[in-house]
Amino acid sequence: MAIFVFAHGAGAGPETEFMQIISANLEQKGHKVHRFAFPYWQKIEQSGKKRPPDKKEVLDAAFIAEVTRIQEGCEDIPLVVMGKSMGARVAFRCADKVNAVAAIGLGFPFHPPGKPEKHRLADLTNGRRRNFIVQGSRDPFGKPEWLAEQALPKNLRLHWVTDGNHDLAQPKRNGLTNTECWQLVSREIDAFVTKLTNQIN
């Protein structure tokens, strides 16, 4: 069992179906999941007005503060920091500072669509023993052929969802609903974390 702190992406908060279903699936497997809203998203919810994400320093500081709060009294339970898209970047950047056993990215935004020269590969580097990314093979934020040419950290394991988009959902022609796609993603996350925590223990 692990405690997950799960951060959202830039354009949608923790109330999305994606985050709710992933969280529920992991909780069914015995984990605890805390879905986290960044300060700018909390303001969006309060005002109803769209606004851009905060600067990375603000995002990271808010995430670290929330993780620290959640960890109080639970220091003996393995901590996993996880994020969707932008939230994945934050999780990877903050993993060392909160002493997480791993950082997990779901739909990692390796680069803006169509702009691979503006990559975010530096965000992947941390001192965790093992990290994990689940990526759709059709994700415009980082496709297999581009990533195959990049020098990725040795502590990173990458799992591809065949035909998956940025939300890790597959086309209807594949015969799976979004819920079923996300159940498969949750199994991969649980398998990764279970194996990692067993090795540590």
C-alpha positions in Angstrom: 0.0 0.0 0.0 1.2 3.5 -0.8 0.0 7.1 -0.4 -0.4 8.9 -3.8 -0.5 12.6 -4.1 -2.0 13.2 -7.6 -1.7 16.6 -9.3 -3.8 17.7 -12.2 -2.9 19.1 -15.6 -2.9 22.8 -16.8 -6.4 22.9 -18.3 -8.4 20.7 -16.0 -8.7 20.1 -12.3 -8.8 17.1 -10.0 -12.6 16.7 -10.6 -12.1 15.3 -14.1 -13.4 11.8 -14.9 -9.8 10.8 -15.7 -8.5 11.6 -12.2 -11.5 10.3 -10.4 -11.4 6.9 -12.1 -7.7 6.5 -11.8 -7.9 7.4 -8.1 -10.9 5.1 -7.5 -9.1 2.2 -9.2 -6.0 2.6 -7.1 -8.0 2.9 -3.9 -9.7 -0.3 -4.8 -6.3 -1.9 -4.9 -5.6 -0.8 -1.3 -3.8 2.5 -1.9 -4.7 5.9 -0.5 -5.0 8.7 -3.1 -5.1 12.4 -2.5 -6.1 14.5 -5.5 -4.4 17.9 -5.3 -5.5 21.3 -6.8 -2.9 23.9 -7.5 -3.5 27.5 -6.1 -4.5 28.9 -9.5 -7.1 26.1 -10.0 -8.6 26.8 -6.6 -9.0 30.4 -7.7 -10.7 29.2 -10.9 -13.1 27.1 -8.9 -13.9 30.1 -6.6 -14.3 32.7 -9.3 -15.5 30.7 -12.3 -13.0 32.6 -14.5 -10.2 30.9 -16.4 -6.7 31.9 -15.6 -3.2 30.5 -16.6 -1.2 28.2 -14.3 1.1 29.8 -11.7 4.8 29.9 -12.3 6.7 26.7 -11.7 8.1 28.0 -8.4 4.6 28.6 -7.1 3.3 25.2 -8.4 6.2 23.3 -6.8 6.0 25.1 -3.5 2.3 24.5 -3.2 2.7 20.8 -4.1 5.6 20.3 -1.6 3.5 22.0 1.2 0.5 19.8 0.5 2.6 16.6 0.4 4.3 17.5 3.6 0.9 18.0 5.3 -0.4 14.7 4.0 2.8 12.9 5.2 2.3 13.9 8.8 1.7 10.8 10.8 2.1 8.6 7.8 5.9 8.5 7.5 6.0 4.7 7.5 3.8 4.4 4.4 5.5 4.7 1.0 4.8 8.0 -0.8 4.3 8.3 -4.5 4.0 11.6 -6.2 1.9 11.4 -9.4 0.6 13.9 -12.0 -1.3 14.3 -15.2 0.6 16.3 -17.8 1.7 19.5 -16.2 1.2 17.9 -12.8 3.6 15.2 -13.9 6.3 17.7 -14.4 5.7 19.1 -10.9 5.8 15.6 -9.4 9.1 14.7 -11.0 10.7 18.0 -10.0 9.5 17.7 -6.4 10.1 14.0 -5.8 13.5 14.4 -4.2 12.4 17.2 -1.9 9.5 15.1 -0.4 11.5 11.9 -0.4 8.9 10.0 -2.5 9.7 6.4 -3.4 8.8 7.3 -7.0 7.4 9.9 -9.4 4.7 8.8 -11.9 3.7 10.8 -14.9 0.5 10.1 -16.9 0.6 11.7 -20.3 3.9 13.5 -19.7 4.2 16.7 -21.7 7.7 16.1 -23.1 7.3 19.0 -25.5 4.5 21.3 -26.8 2.7 19.7 -29.7 4.7 20.3 -32.9 7.6 21.9 -31.1 10.0 19.2 -30.0 12.8 21.7 -29.9 11.1 23.2 -26.7 11.4 19.9 -24.8 11.1 19.5 -21.0 13.4 16.6 -20.6 15.3 18.3 -17.8 12.2 17.9 -15.6 12.7 14.1 -15.7 16.0 14.1 -13.7 15.8 13.3 -10.0 17.4 11.0 -7.6 14.6 8.5 -7.1 15.5 4.8 -7.5 12.8 4.3 -10.1 10.2 6.5 -11.9 7.4 5.6 -14.2 5.6 7.3 -17.1 2.5 6.0 -18.9 2.3 7.6 -22.4 -0.2 7.2 -25.3 1.5 6.3 -28.6 -0.7 9.0 -30.3 0.1 11.7 -27.7 1.3 14.9 -29.5 3.2 15.9 -26.4 5.7 13.0 -27.0 5.5 10.1 -29.5 7.5 6.9 -29.5 9.6 7.8 -32.6 10.8 11.1 -31.0 11.4 9.6 -27.6 13.4 6.8 -29.1 16.0 9.3 -30.1 16.3 11.0 -26.7 18.6 10.2 -23.9 16.2 9.5 -21.0 17.3 9.0 -17.4 18.3 5.5 -16.5 15.9 5.4 -13.5 12.8 6.0 -15.8 10.5 3.2 -17.0 8.2 4.1 -19.9 5.0 2.2 -20.6 3.2 2.9 -23.9 -0.5 2.7 -24.3 -1.1 1.6 -27.9 -3.2 4.1 -29.8 -3.6 6.1 -26.6 -4.0 9.9 -26.7 -2.9 12.5 -24.2 -5.6 11.3 -21.8 -4.4 7.7 -22.3 -7.8 6.8 -23.9 -7.9 4.6 -27.1 -10.1 5.1 -30.2 -13.5 3.5 -30.0 -12.5 1.1 -32.8 -10.2 -0.7 -30.3 -13.4 -1.8 -28.4 -12.5 -0.2 -25.1 -14.4 2.5 -23.2 -12.4 5.3 -21.5 -13.2 3.7 -18.2 -11.7 0.4 -19.3 -8.6 2.1 -20.7 -8.0 3.9 -17.4 -8.5 0.6 -15.5 -5.6 -0.9 -17.5 -3.5 2.2 -16.8 -4.3 1.8 -13.1 -3.2 -1.8 -13.2 0.2 -0.8 -14.6 0.6 1.9 -11.9 -0.3 -0.6 -9.2 2.0 -3.2 -10.5 4.9 -0.8 -10.8 4.4 0.6 -7.2 3.8 -2.9 -5.7 7.0 -4.2 -7.2 9.0 -1.2 -6.2 7.8 -1.1 -2.6 8.4 -4.9 -2.2 12.0 -4.3 -3.3 12.4 -1.5 -0.8 10.9 -3.6 2.0 
